[in-house]
Structures are given as C-alpha cells and as structure tokens.
Amino acid sequence: MKSCSEVVSLLVEYLEGQLPPHTHARLEQHLSRCPACVAHVRSYQSTLSLLHSIREQDLPDELRLSLRAFLDREGNN
C-alpha cells in the first residue's frame, strides 16, 4: 500500500475477504506498520457489528422512515 487512503478505499473488500491475495498481503503489511489504519479498521468493524445488532423495530420512527426512504432511493439508482 502506498498510503492510508488506499487502505480506506479497500476496507470493505478487505473485511469481506474479497481482495486478491497480493492486494490482501500488501494491505496486511501496511497494517503491520500503521497503528492509525489499524484503529480505523477496528472502528469500522465495531460500527458494522453494532449496526448488525440493531433491529429495525428498535429505531425511532423518524430515523427508521428516513433510512427506509434513503435505501429506497439508492436501490433505484
């Protein structure tokens, strides 16, 4: 990896195990030397974990409706 911005741009694919082996190895090498990127990866993982634990009915009505409208718009693009 040339920069931390490359790590961020590949974060989703990295966490989903979808990177080619060479790219995965380069990213892992960068993480071994970059505490800031490690913190970013951990923060992203925590956020995903939290989001997966929330049920739709647990959200306030206004937030749930706003999210539903957003997802509907994005699904039509």
Helices and strands as residue ranges (DSSP letters): H 4-9, H 11-15, H 21-33, H 35-53, G 56-58, H 61-75
